[in-house]
Amino acid sequence: MGSLADKLVPPYYAAIIENQPHTSFDEPANTGDRLVTIAVRRPGFLGLETTRSGDGRPVTVAYWRELSDVEGWQSESGVIGAASCSLEVCRVANANDDTMRALFVPVDEERPAALQA
C-alpha cells in the first residue's frame, strides 16, 4: 500500500512526531494524540500517517501545505518540545525526495506482533 506522501504534490511540509507508546488500551490520551486532534482542525492540514520507529515507538507524520500552517499548529498546541514528544519538520521540495518514504517501510514479519502497525 502506498503512502499519503506518494499522493501529495510538493512542496509541502511534514511534521514528524515521535511519541511514547501507550502502556495499556485504556490509558488516557498522550501528547501525540492531542497534537493529532488539534492538527485535523487546522488550516493547511493535508493529512497524516502513522508508523513505528526502528525501536517500536509510534511515529505520526502530519502533512501541511505551508510552514506557517505548521507554526500555527505548534502555537495552538502549546506542547511541542514536551519531554514525552519530539517533533521534526521537513520541507519536501520535489517528488523525488525520499525523506518521507523512508519512514514507511513494510512491517517485518519477524517483529513482535505488539510492534506491528
C-alpha positions in Angstrom: 0.0 0.0 0.0 1.3 3.4 -0.9 2.0 6.3 1.4 0.0 9.5 1.5 3.3 11.3 0.8 3.3 9.5 -2.6 0.0 11.3 -3.5 0.8 14.8 -2.3 2.1 17.4 -4.7 5.3 19.2 -3.5 6.2 21.4 -2.0 4.7 20.6 1.4 5.9 20.2 4.9 6.0 17.0 7.0 5.9 17.3 10.8 7.2 14.1 12.3 6.0 13.4 15.8 7.8 10.7 17.9 5.8 9.7 20.9 5.9 7.4 23.9 3.7 4.3 23.3 0.6 3.7 25.3 1.2 1.1 28.0 -2.4 -0.1 28.0 -5.6 0.2 25.9 -7.4 2.3 28.5 -4.5 4.8 29.0 -5.5 8.5 28.6 -4.5 10.5 25.5 -0.9 11.4 25.4 0.9 14.4 23.8 1.0 12.9 20.3 -2.7 12.1 20.5 -3.5 15.7 21.5 -1.4 17.0 18.6 -3.2 14.9 16.1 -6.6 16.0 17.5 -5.6 19.7 17.0 -4.0 19.1 13.6 -7.1 17.9 11.8 -8.9 21.1 12.6 -6.1 23.5 11.5 -5.9 25.3 8.2 -3.4 23.9 5.7 -3.6 20.4 7.1 -3.2 17.8 4.3 -3.5 14.5 6.2 -1.5 12.2 8.4 0.1 8.7 8.6 1.3 6.6 11.4 4.1 4.0 11.6 6.6 2.7 14.1 10.3 3.7 14.5 13.0 1.0 14.4 12.7 0.6 18.2 8.9 0.3 18.1 7.9 3.8 19.2 4.8 5.3 17.5 5.6 7.9 14.8 3.0 10.1 13.3 3.6 12.3 10.2 1.3 15.3 9.8 1.5 16.9 6.3 1.0 20.6 5.8 0.8 23.0 2.9 2.9 25.9 4.3 5.4 26.4 7.1 3.1 29.0 8.6 0.4 26.3 8.9 2.9 24.1 10.9 3.8 27.1 13.1 0.1 27.9 13.8 -0.4 24.3 14.8 2.6 24.4 17.1 1.4 27.6 18.6 -2.1 26.3 19.3 -0.9 23.0 20.8 1.5 24.6 23.4 3.0 21.1 23.9 5.8 21.0 21.2 9.0 20.2 22.9 7.5 18.3 25.8 9.7 15.5 27.1 7.2 12.9 26.0 7.0 14.0 22.4 9.6 15.2 19.9 8.9 17.0 16.6 10.9 17.4 13.4 9.7 19.4 10.5 10.9 18.7 7.0 10.2 20.5 3.7 9.5 18.1 0.8 10.5 20.1 -2.2 10.0 17.7 -5.1 8.5 14.3 -5.9 11.9 12.6 -6.0 12.6 13.5 -2.3 12.6 10.1 -0.4 12.7 11.7 3.0 9.2 10.7 3.9 9.1 7.4 2.0 12.0 6.1 4.2 9.7 6.3 7.2 7.1 3.9 5.8 8.8 0.6 5.4 6.7 -2.6 5.3 6.1 -4.3 8.6 8.6 -7.0 9.1 7.1 -10.4 9.9 9.9 -11.0 12.4 8.8 -8.1 14.6 6.7 -9.0 17.6 3.0 -8.7 17.0 2.7 -5.9 19.6 5.0 -3.7 17.5 3.3 -4.2 14.1 1.3 -1.3 12.9 
